[in-house]
Protein backbone atom coordinates (compact mmCIF):
# COMPACT_ATOMS: atom_id res chain seq x y z
CA UNK A 1 0.00 0.00 0.00
CA UNK A 2 1.33 3.34 -0.94
CA UNK A 3 1.82 6.01 1.65
CA UNK A 4 -0.53 8.93 1.52
CA UNK A 5 2.36 11.26 1.90
CA UNK A 6 4.71 11.95 -0.92
CA UNK A 7 7.92 9.93 -0.53
CA UNK A 8 11.18 12.02 -0.64
CA UNK A 9 13.82 10.97 -3.08
CA UNK A 10 16.95 9.20 -1.74
CA UNK A 11 19.16 12.16 -2.62
CA UNK A 12 17.04 14.47 -0.50
CA UNK A 13 17.14 12.03 2.40
CA UNK A 14 20.91 11.81 2.17
CA UNK A 15 21.17 15.58 2.14
CA UNK A 16 18.98 15.84 5.23
CA UNK A 17 21.11 13.25 7.01
CA UNK A 18 24.27 15.20 6.23
CA UNK A 19 22.72 18.43 7.51
CA UNK A 20 21.51 16.67 10.65
CA UNK A 21 24.92 15.16 11.39
CA UNK A 22 26.67 18.48 10.83
CA UNK A 23 24.17 20.22 13.10
CA UNK A 24 24.65 17.67 15.86
CA UNK A 25 28.42 17.99 15.64
CA UNK A 26 28.16 21.77 15.77
CA UNK A 27 26.12 21.86 19.00
CA UNK A 28 28.94 20.71 21.34
CA UNK A 29 31.38 22.97 19.52
CA UNK A 30 29.12 25.97 20.01
CA UNK A 31 28.50 24.98 23.60
CA UNK A 32 32.24 24.62 24.25
CA UNK A 33 33.11 27.88 22.55
CA UNK A 34 30.33 29.65 24.39
CA UNK A 35 31.58 28.35 27.78
CA UNK A 36 35.13 29.28 26.95
CA UNK A 37 34.11 32.78 26.01
CA UNK A 38 32.09 33.23 29.21
CA UNK A 39 35.01 31.95 31.29
CA UNK A 40 37.40 34.40 29.65
CA UNK A 41 35.02 37.26 30.33
CA UNK A 42 34.54 36.13 33.91
CA UNK A 43 38.31 35.89 34.39
CA UNK A 44 38.75 39.36 32.93
CA UNK A 45 36.14 40.62 35.38
CA UNK A 46 38.04 39.10 38.31
CA UNK A 47 41.30 40.64 37.18
CA UNK A 48 39.68 44.04 36.73
CA UNK A 49 38.12 43.81 40.19
CA UNK A 50 41.46 42.90 41.73
CA UNK A 51 43.13 45.83 40.01
CA UNK A 52 40.39 48.21 41.12
CA UNK A 53 40.68 46.89 44.67
CA UNK A 54 44.44 47.33 44.64
CA UNK A 55 44.14 50.89 43.46
CA UNK A 56 41.37 51.73 45.91
CA UNK A 57 43.30 50.37 48.89
CA UNK A 58 46.48 52.29 48.14
CA UNK A 59 46.68 55.12 50.65
CA UNK A 60 48.04 58.47 49.49
CA UNK A 61 51.22 59.67 51.16
CA UNK A 62 50.66 61.83 54.22
CA UNK A 63 51.43 65.41 53.31
CA UNK A 64 52.58 67.88 55.93
CA UNK A 65 52.39 65.35 58.76
CA UNK A 66 54.49 66.27 61.80
CA UNK A 67 55.14 62.59 62.38
CA UNK A 68 56.84 62.22 59.00
CA UNK A 69 59.76 64.21 60.46
CA UNK A 70 60.55 61.58 63.06
CA UNK A 71 63.81 59.69 63.02
CA UNK A 72 63.58 56.42 64.92
CA UNK A 73 66.67 55.92 67.08
CA UNK A 74 66.94 53.59 70.06
CA UNK A 75 70.73 53.40 70.17
CA UNK A 76 72.13 56.95 70.31
CA UNK A 77 72.48 59.03 73.47
CA UNK A 78 70.19 62.00 74.08
CA UNK A 79 70.57 64.98 76.39
CA UNK A 80 68.26 68.01 76.74
CA UNK A 81 68.55 71.09 78.97
CA UNK A 82 66.07 73.92 79.59
CA UNK A 83 66.62 77.01 81.74
CA UNK A 84 63.34 78.29 83.12
CA UNK A 85 64.31 81.91 83.83
CA UNK A 86 65.14 82.84 80.24
CA UNK A 87 63.69 79.94 78.23
CA UNK A 88 67.06 78.98 76.76
CA UNK A 89 67.60 75.43 75.56
CA UNK A 90 70.50 73.21 74.58
CA UNK A 91 70.87 69.55 73.73
CA UNK A 92 72.50 66.89 71.62
CA UNK A 93 71.81 66.68 67.89
CA UNK A 94 69.72 63.58 68.65
CA UNK A 95 67.49 65.12 71.32
CA UNK A 96 64.37 65.18 69.14
CA UNK A 97 64.69 61.58 67.92
CA UNK A 98 61.86 59.26 68.94
CA UNK A 99 63.18 56.44 71.10
CA UNK A 100 61.68 53.98 73.63
CA UNK A 101 59.93 56.05 76.29
CA UNK A 102 60.32 53.37 78.96
CA UNK A 103 58.71 54.49 82.23
CA UNK A 104 58.86 58.15 81.24
CA UNK A 105 55.61 57.42 79.40
CA UNK A 106 53.97 57.10 82.82
CA UNK A 107 54.19 60.89 83.09
CA UNK A 108 51.89 61.23 80.08
CA UNK A 109 49.49 58.54 81.28
CA UNK A 110 49.27 60.20 84.70
CA UNK A 111 48.61 63.63 83.19
CA UNK A 112 45.67 62.29 81.21
CA UNK A 113 44.23 60.28 84.09
CA UNK A 114 44.40 63.28 86.44
CA UNK A 115 42.31 65.27 83.96
CA UNK A 116 39.91 62.53 82.85
CA UNK A 117 39.91 59.69 85.36
CA UNK A 118 38.18 59.13 88.66
CA UNK A 119 39.53 60.44 91.96
CA UNK A 120 40.74 56.95 92.86
CA UNK A 121 42.52 56.60 89.52
CA UNK A 122 44.13 59.99 90.07
CA UNK A 123 45.69 58.83 93.32
CA UNK A 124 46.84 55.63 91.61
CA UNK A 125 48.47 57.72 88.87
CA UNK A 126 50.36 59.83 91.41
CA UNK A 127 51.60 56.72 93.22
CA UNK A 128 52.61 55.22 89.87
CA UNK A 129 54.93 58.18 89.24
CA UNK A 130 56.62 57.92 92.64
CA UNK A 131 57.10 54.15 92.65
CA UNK A 132 57.20 53.55 88.87
CA UNK A 133 54.63 50.78 89.32
CA UNK A 134 54.28 48.82 86.06
CA UNK A 135 51.09 47.05 87.13
CA UNK A 136 49.30 50.33 87.76
CA UNK A 137 50.57 51.68 84.44
CA UNK A 138 49.17 48.64 82.64
CA UNK A 139 45.77 49.00 84.31
CA UNK A 140 45.50 52.74 83.65
CA UNK A 141 46.69 52.42 80.06
CA UNK A 142 44.15 49.65 79.44
CA UNK A 143 41.43 51.98 80.73
CA UNK A 144 42.74 54.99 78.78
CA UNK A 145 44.63 53.76 75.67
CA UNK A 146 44.27 57.23 74.15
CA UNK A 147 46.16 58.85 77.03
CA UNK A 148 49.67 59.12 75.56
CA UNK A 149 48.60 60.34 72.12
CA UNK A 150 46.14 62.80 73.63
CA UNK A 151 48.79 64.37 75.87
CA UNK A 152 51.25 64.42 72.96
CA UNK A 153 48.73 66.42 70.92
CA UNK A 154 47.80 68.73 73.80
CA UNK A 155 51.41 69.60 74.65
CA UNK A 156 52.74 69.51 71.07
CA UNK A 157 55.13 66.62 71.71
CA UNK A 158 56.04 65.73 68.14
CA UNK A 159 58.30 62.76 68.92
CA UNK A 160 55.85 61.13 71.31
CA UNK A 161 53.33 58.48 70.32
CA UNK A 162 51.74 55.44 71.88
CA UNK A 163 52.34 51.75 71.30
CA UNK A 164 50.03 48.78 71.60
CA UNK A 165 51.25 48.59 75.20
CA UNK A 166 52.50 51.53 77.24
CA UNK A 167 55.98 49.99 77.32
CA UNK A 168 56.20 50.25 73.53
CA UNK A 169 55.51 53.97 73.34
CA UNK A 170 58.19 56.40 72.17
CA UNK A 171 59.25 59.90 73.14
CA UNK A 172 62.39 62.03 73.20
CA UNK A 173 64.33 63.90 75.86
CA UNK A 174 63.31 67.11 74.09
CA UNK A 175 59.63 66.21 74.44
CA UNK A 176 59.72 65.20 78.09
CA UNK A 177 61.57 68.41 79.00
CA UNK A 178 59.02 70.45 77.04
CA UNK A 179 56.19 68.64 78.81
CA UNK A 180 57.54 69.36 82.30
CA UNK A 181 58.32 72.96 81.35
CA UNK A 182 54.67 73.51 80.44
CA UNK A 183 53.50 71.86 83.65
CA UNK A 184 55.77 74.10 85.71
CA UNK A 185 54.59 77.19 83.88
CA UNK A 186 50.95 76.27 84.52
CA UNK A 187 51.47 75.21 88.14
CA UNK A 188 54.86 74.74 89.87
CA UNK A 189 53.12 72.41 92.34
CA UNK A 190 51.36 70.26 89.76
CA UNK A 191 50.59 66.79 91.24
CA UNK A 192 52.95 65.16 88.74
CA UNK A 193 55.83 67.39 89.85
CA UNK A 194 55.00 66.73 93.49
CA UNK A 195 54.98 62.98 92.81
CA UNK A 196 58.40 63.26 91.16
CA UNK A 197 59.69 65.18 94.19
CA UNK A 198 58.44 62.41 96.46
CA UNK A 199 59.78 59.51 94.40
CA UNK A 200 60.74 56.41 96.35
CA UNK A 201 64.39 55.40 96.50
CA UNK A 202 63.49 51.92 95.23
CA UNK A 203 60.93 51.26 92.49
CA UNK A 204 58.04 48.81 92.75
CA UNK A 205 60.10 46.20 90.88
CA UNK A 206 63.05 46.59 93.27
CA UNK A 207 65.25 48.74 91.01
CA UNK A 208 67.13 51.64 92.60
CA UNK A 209 65.95 55.10 91.57
CA UNK A 210 69.13 57.07 92.18
CA UNK A 211 70.89 57.49 88.83
CA UNK A 212 71.08 59.75 85.81
CA UNK A 213 69.85 63.34 86.07
CA UNK A 214 68.89 62.81 89.72
CA UNK A 215 72.55 63.16 90.76
CA UNK A 216 72.83 66.75 89.51
CA UNK A 217 72.95 69.62 92.03
CA UNK A 218 69.72 71.42 92.86
CA UNK A 219 67.38 68.65 91.68
CA UNK A 220 63.94 68.72 93.32
CA UNK A 221 62.23 65.83 91.55
CA UNK A 222 62.96 63.03 89.07
CA UNK A 223 61.42 60.25 87.01
CA UNK A 224 63.47 57.31 85.73
CA UNK A 225 63.09 54.70 83.04
CA UNK A 226 64.80 51.40 82.25
CA UNK A 227 64.18 48.44 79.98
CA UNK A 228 63.49 44.97 81.36
CA UNK A 229 66.89 43.74 80.19
CA UNK A 230 68.56 46.87 81.67
CA UNK A 231 70.09 47.77 78.29
CA UNK A 232 68.28 51.14 78.06
CA UNK A 233 68.15 53.84 80.74
CA UNK A 234 66.66 57.33 80.86
CA UNK A 235 65.68 60.00 83.37
CA UNK A 236 64.24 63.49 83.65
CA UNK A 237 64.68 65.91 86.56
CA UNK A 238 63.79 69.48 87.49
CA UNK A 239 65.09 72.13 89.84
CA UNK A 240 63.94 75.66 90.61
CA UNK A 241 65.44 77.07 87.40
CA UNK A 242 66.10 74.09 85.13
CA UNK A 243 64.74 70.90 83.60
CA UNK A 244 67.05 68.20 82.25
CA UNK A 245 66.60 64.81 80.59
CA UNK A 246 68.95 62.17 79.23
CA UNK A 247 68.78 58.69 77.69
CA UNK A 248 71.38 56.09 76.71
CA UNK A 249 71.81 52.60 75.44
CA UNK A 250 73.77 51.31 78.39
CA UNK A 251 73.68 50.92 82.15
CA UNK A 252 72.45 53.26 84.87
CA UNK A 253 76.08 54.17 85.54
CA UNK A 254 76.57 55.00 81.86
CA UNK A 255 73.65 57.41 82.04
CA UNK A 256 75.00 59.02 85.20
CA UNK A 257 78.44 59.52 83.65
CA UNK A 258 76.90 61.08 80.55
CA UNK A 259 74.78 63.45 82.63
CA UNK A 260 77.63 64.55 84.87
CA UNK A 261 79.85 65.25 81.87
CA UNK A 262 77.24 67.02 79.73
CA UNK A 263 75.03 68.89 82.18
CA UNK A 264 76.82 69.76 85.42
CA UNK A 265 78.17 73.14 84.24
CA UNK A 266 74.86 74.23 82.70
CA UNK A 267 72.88 73.24 85.77
CA UNK A 268 75.25 75.07 88.11
CA UNK A 269 75.00 78.19 85.94
CA UNK A 270 71.19 77.96 85.96
CA UNK A 271 71.23 77.68 89.75
CA UNK A 272 73.47 80.75 90.07
CA UNK A 273 71.33 82.82 87.71
CA UNK A 274 68.18 81.71 89.49
CA UNK A 275 69.59 82.84 92.83
CA UNK A 276 70.50 86.23 91.37
CA UNK A 277 66.92 86.71 90.19
CA UNK A 278 65.36 85.70 93.50
Phi, psi and omega in degrees: 000135181280147176288146178290330178279155181281129182283131181281147180291155181304323181296322179292320179297317180298320180296318179297320179297319179297315180298318181297316180297315180298319180296316180296321178292329183285332184300309178297326180296316179295317180299317181295314180296321179297317179296317181298317179297317180296321181295319178297317180295319179297318180296319177299322179297319179296315181297319179295321179296318180297319179295317179299318180295319181296318180293317185290336181265001178278116183278139176291153179296142178289127182253129177072017180283132178299326184290341179291346181273356183292148171235111181291131181204108180251009184245329183283159177277150178227140175218134177225141180226139178223128177259122189291320188298323182239001178073013181284149181227154171208160181179173177288163179297341183264004192295340179264358182290136176286129180217167181309126183284336183054218183282357174295337178295340178295335176297318181289319178299315181298318181300319181290317182296321179297330180271333189235347183270184177282170177299317179298317179295327178297317177294322178296321180295319179296316178296324179299322179294314184293319185258355183054047184284114181291323182296316178296319178300318180296317181293316182290323180290327176295324179283330183226070182295344179274357191301309185294313181294324179295316178293322178300319178291317184296322184256010176057050180263093192286341179261006186253130174204157186279167171238178179300327172238155184301328181291348180256013177283163180232155175203191176219162177296327177299315182294315184291328174292317178299320180299310180293326179298320179290323176298316182294325178292322180287317183199106181299345178246033176306142182306327179293318178294320178296320179296322177294323179291333181256025182299142179286153181288337178232132182287170181300332180268007177092004182273137181292135177251078185211026187235179175067222185296343181294340183276352183289153180293147175078007181288133178257329182204153183214158169223136184244161175215147177204149179277161182301326180270005177063024179268345178235137178221147178207163176197158174221139181219159176223152173232192183294330184229021180202158172223133182225150176212151180207154179209143180217160162266105186160192185276174175298322178295323178299318180295317180298316179297318178298314182297314181297322181286319188272329194242346186303311182297317182293321179294317179297322178294319179296322178296315180298315181292326177294321179292324179294327181280338184278000000 
